[in-house]
Amino acid sequence: MRSLAAVSVLLFLPIGLLRSADPEAPAAARLKNLVTLEGVRENQLIGYGLVAGLAGQGDRQQTVFSLQSLTNMLERMGVSVSPTAIQVKNTAAVMVTATLPPFAQPGTHIDITASSIGDARTLQGGLLLLTSLKGVDGQTYAVAQGPLVTGGFVAGKGGTSQTVNHPTVGRVPNGAIVERPAPSRAPDTQIRLQLRQADFTTSARIARAVNGRFAPAAAPVARADNAGMVSVKVPAEYAVRPTEFVAELEMLSVPVDRAARVVINERTGTIVMGKDVRIGPVAILQGNLTVEIQTAFAVSQPAPLAGGTTQVVPQVGVTAKEEKARNVVLKQGATVEELVRALNAIGATARDVIVILQNLRAAGALEAELEVI
């Protein structure tokens, strides 16, 4: 059976939540929501460690690296044990990850996540032993230790077990202590602003807003280098106060230009469209064709004393049904609301809308970017 009917979701998100009374005026946003400072960024940390105290739910003997890790740890503590003479049922090998925020100083606490890399059933109730967290440069920036919070559990054994969420991944809130300052660059005489989403129009507006605030009559201090970068010179009055200058920059309100975009998720039947999406003059003809093939098995019984055998005979029936085509006509400058209202009027589902939007884009009638995820 083939049909376009499906359970789906259709979302409409207004782009201009901060829109002024003028419907054509662009939305405004704070500069700190649009840009990041070059050199001020987070850094990823990773480490390898052991979780103990798992009450028999840890790695098994075939997980070789758990045995080696436990043996090496005991040797550093003055206990010499052969790897073949110990069991690791209460221990699990894990990979520990964390995010080092910019300007993090020694002594700062950060959250960590531990994930089992062996065959442990759960990390519930486990204690992460002292683990070094390193950056991409191989330097140790933090050390982690503490009890894990899994948010899930495993109950029972064999075919009668019950698993909730992912018990092989756990977190330790504030479980790591920073030991080395984060490799961040403090603001100096020049600041470079990186746009979160590159756009020439927004980049030029940012430079115009900065110059209007800090250099209304003097030489401009901001310059739009490209669609993703704006260079700003620190004014003389903020030469010894660059942090305060950055704070003033972040509070600036800048008109934002966003491209019209339609995002489609084919797997879930979800469509997200902004209010700025426009449709060119177009006529849409839509109809459904359903073909249903059914097979019924009939039993053919021979007459008494006929000498025949009982046979199963399949009876195949084919039914085809095609709905009448329904049409929609849109004039110049039609909005997405008008499109969806018209499609709903003819009974189109979200998956029908997905196909129609793709066809509109191919016909050049959809004035928006079409992104399929």
SEGUDO-789521 format. One line per 5 residues: number of its first residue (from 0); their letters; for each residue z, y, x of C-alpha. Coordinates in pm, whole numbers, always signed. Each point is the difference from the previous one (the first is absolute). Layout:
<rs>
NUM> A> Z,Y,X  ...
</rs>
This chain:
<rs>
0> MRSLA> +0,+0,+0  -94,+337,+140  +153,+318,-129  +90,+344,+134  +328,+19,-189
5> AVSVL> +308,+13,+230  +352,+135,+17  -17,+321,+202  +158,+339,+68  -162,+342,-5
10> LFLPI> +178,+292,+167  -75,+370,-2  +174,+208,+264  -26,+380,-14  -70,+135,+345
15> GLLRS> +141,+349,-50  +368,-38,-85  +61,+342,+154  -306,+150,-160  +16,+366,-96
20> ADPEA> -96,+145,-337  -361,+13,+116  -141,-351,-66  -248,+43,+285  +263,+107,+255
25> PAAAR> +72,-267,+267  +339,-168,+13  +251,+134,+252  +226,-207,+226  +250,+64,+275
30> LKNLV> -144,-17,+348  +252,-269,+105  -156,-233,-258  -349,+53,+138  +40,-17,+378
35> TLEGV> +196,-157,+283  +69,+148,+342  -188,-151,+291  +244,-195,+216  +266,-19,-273
40> RENQL> -41,-354,-125  +179,-327,-66  -19,-294,+241  +9,-371,-77  +254,-225,+173
45> IGYGL> +4,-379,+23  +230,-264,+145  +74,-373,+2  +344,-126,-93  +215,-270,-154
50> VAGLA> +181,-17,-332  +311,-218,-7  +229,-133,-275  -262,-142,-237  +207,-301,-119
55> GQGDR> -262,-262,+78  -295,+201,-135  -133,+110,+341  -284,-123,+219  -51,-372,+58
60> QQTVF> -40,-188,+325  -380,+35,-1  +32,+378,+38  +8,-8,+380  +46,+370,+70
65> SLQSL> +325,+11,-201  +147,-267,+230  -120,+181,+311  +133,+337,-119  +342,-139,-87
70> TNMLE> +20,-185,+332  -93,+312,+198  +256,+211,-189  +277,-250,+68  -91,-17,+370
75> RMGVS> +31,+380,+28  +348,-37,-147  +95,-264,+258  -53,-308,-217  -250,-252,+137
80> VSPTA> -142,-225,-272  -307,-222,-4  -251,+92,-275  -11,-364,-109  +376,-13,-52
85> IQVKN> +32,+275,-262  -116,+52,-357  -111,+329,-154  +63,-63,-368  +220,+308,-23
90> TAAVM> -235,+220,+206  -342,+153,-65  -242,+186,+225  -111,+334,-147  -224,+294,+80
95> VTATL> +184,+330,-42  -189,+320,-83  +108,+360,-46  -143,+350,-21  +125,+258,+250
100> PPFAQ> -6,+345,-165  -110,+306,+202  +270,+176,+204  +242,-292,-47  +285,+43,+249
105> PGTHI> +214,-268,+168  +267,-114,-243  -215,+43,-311  +5,-298,-239  -326,-132,-149
110> DITAS> -84,-283,-243  -152,-325,+122  -186,-293,-159  +27,-359,+123  -263,-262,-90
115> SIGDA> +25,-371,+71  -273,-140,+225  +117,-362,-5  +53,-244,-286  +339,+129,-119
120> RTLQG> +39,-23,-378  +198,+321,-37  +173,+277,+196  +262,+51,-269  +346,+60,+145
125> GLLLL> -132,+12,+356  +112,+229,+283  -262,+154,+227  +114,-29,+363  -47,+283,+249
130> TSLKG> -375,+68,+22  -192,+252,+211  -270,+201,-180  -289,+116,+216  -287,+242,-48
135> VDGQT> -365,-42,+87  +77,+119,+354  +239,-290,+58  +310,+222,+15  +314,-85,-199
140> YAVAQ> +73,+276,-251  +264,-166,-220  +225,-304,-29  +66,-177,-329  +277,-220,-135
145> GPLVT> +167,-64,-334  +10,-207,-322  -324,-41,-190  -64,+90,-365  -281,-219,-133
150> GGFVA> -34,+94,-369  -91,-361,-79  +136,-353,+21  -85,-370,+2  +202,-241,-216
155> GKGGT> -27,-377,-11  -200,-243,+214  -325,-189,-21  -178,+13,-333  +298,+158,-178
160> SQTVN> +19,+315,+214  -33,+353,-133  -121,+293,+213  +38,+365,-100  -190,+277,+182
165> HPTVG> -47,-47,+377  +322,-130,+158  -161,-34,+345  -14,+379,+42  +311,+217,+18
170> RVPNG> +109,+353,+83  +297,+148,+182  +60,+358,-121  +90,+218,+299  -9,-319,+205
175> AIVER> -148,+146,+318  +132,+267,+235  -247,+220,+187  +53,-22,+377  -290,+213,+125
180> PAPSR> -132,+331,-145  -315,-31,-208  -320,+105,+184  -57,+312,-211  -140,+335,+115
185> APDTQ> +195,+310,-99  -193,+308,-125  -104,+242,+277  -227,+305,+16  -275,-172,-199
190> IRLQL> +29,-235,-297  -274,-230,-122  +8,-95,-367  -160,-332,-95  -118,-28,-361
195> RQADF> +109,-318,-176  -343,-10,-166  -276,+173,+190  -183,+267,-201  -185,+307,+126
200> TTSAR> +91,+213,-301  +371,-77,+21  -2,+51,+377  -152,+348,-38  +247,+89,-276
205> IARAV> +294,-102,+219  -119,+227,+282  -51,+286,-248  +349,-47,-148  +168,-8,+344
210> NGRFA> -182,+312,+116  +84,+179,-322  +370,-76,+46  +48,+53,+375  -293,+220,+109
215> PAAAP> -109,+220,-294  -120,+284,+226  +11,-138,+354  -223,-256,+167  -5,-332,-189
220> VARAD> +243,-265,+120  -156,-298,-181  -344,-153,+40  -156,-293,-183  -135,-222,+277
225> NAGMV> -157,-256,-231  +58,-177,-330  +315,-171,+130  +157,+248,+242  +134,+358,-12
230> SVKVP> +126,+169,+320  +279,+256,-37  +137,+229,+273  +371,+75,-27  +41,+378,-62
235> AEYAV> +191,+205,+256  +300,+53,-232  +42,-380,-22  -59,-71,+370  +360,-114,+55
240> RPTEF> +33,-143,-353  -291,-242,-43  +200,-228,-231  +63,+284,-242  -370,+85,+13
245> VAELE> -89,-358,-96  +248,+19,-288  -171,+318,-124  -338,-168,+28  +109,-301,-206
250> MLSVP> +101,+220,-293  -340,+169,-31  -187,-69,-325  -364,-91,+57  -272,-60,-264
255> VDRAA> -120,-358,+37  -356,-113,-52  -28,-366,-98  -326,-182,-44  -59,-157,-340
260> RVVIN> +61,-371,+32  +4,-310,-217  +199,-299,+130  -74,-344,-143  +197,-322,+46
265> ERTGT> -233,-275,-118  +267,-272,+32  +246,+161,-242  -242,+202,-210  +173,+329,+93
270> IVMGK> -188,+331,+8  +150,+324,+131  -201,+319,-59  +86,+365,+56  -61,+276,-248
275> DVRIG> -256,+167,+228  -248,-286,-37  -319,+122,-171  -278,-195,-164  -361,+113,-2
280> PVAIL> -226,-22,-307  -34,-370,-70  -39,-254,-280  +196,-328,+17  -104,-313,-191
285> QGNLT> +262,-274,-4  +17,-342,-165  +158,-342,+52  -163,-339,+19  +222,-307,-51
290> VEIQT> -127,-352,+67  +230,-288,-102  -70,-363,+85  +218,-264,-165  -7,-375,+65
295> AFAVS> +151,-248,-247  +22,-373,+74  -86,-236,-290  +71,-374,+5  -286,-232,-100
300> QPAPL> +141,-328,-135  -237,-296,-45  +1,-202,-322  +203,-320,-14  -162,-299,+171
305> AGGTT> -284,+226,+120  +67,-79,+363  -5,+362,+107  +256,+203,+195  +195,+310,-92
310> QVVPQ> -155,+315,+150  +122,+356,+34  -281,+243,-85  +39,+368,+98  -105,+253,-264
315> VGVTA> -94,+334,+160  -19,+317,-207  -119,+339,+124  +82,+325,-177  -130,+340,+111
320> KEEKA> +120,+328,-146  -118,+343,+106  +154,+316,-135  -211,+295,-95  -38,+255,+277
325> RNVVL> +220,+308,-31  -108,+326,+154  +176,+306,+144  -170,+331,+78  +167,+248,+236
330> KQGAT> -117,+356,+52  +1,+212,+313  +350,+56,+146  +172,-274,-196  +349,-83,+129
335> VEELV> +161,-334,+65  +210,+37,-317  -315,+32,-209  -151,-304,+173  +302,-223,-55
340> RALNA> +48,+122,-357  -359,-87,-77  +26,-343,+167  +319,-78,-188  -175,+97,-322
345> IGATA> -259,-273,+51  +268,-255,+94  -66,-22,+374  +269,-172,+209  +110,+117,+343
350> RDVIV> -225,-257,+165  -291,+135,-205  +90,+346,+127  -4,-130,+360  -357,-126,-41
355> ILQNL> -106,+320,-178  +147,+221,+275  -183,-199,+267  -324,+41,-191  +66,+373,-46
360> RAAGA> +51,+36,+375  -322,-190,+70  -184,+228,-248  +139,+313,+170  +177,+116,-318
365> LEAEL> +358,-40,+134  +104,+309,+196  +280,-172,+190  +68,-244,+279  +23,-359,-122
370> EVI> +250,-211,+197  +50,-370,-67  +321,-158,+133
</rs>
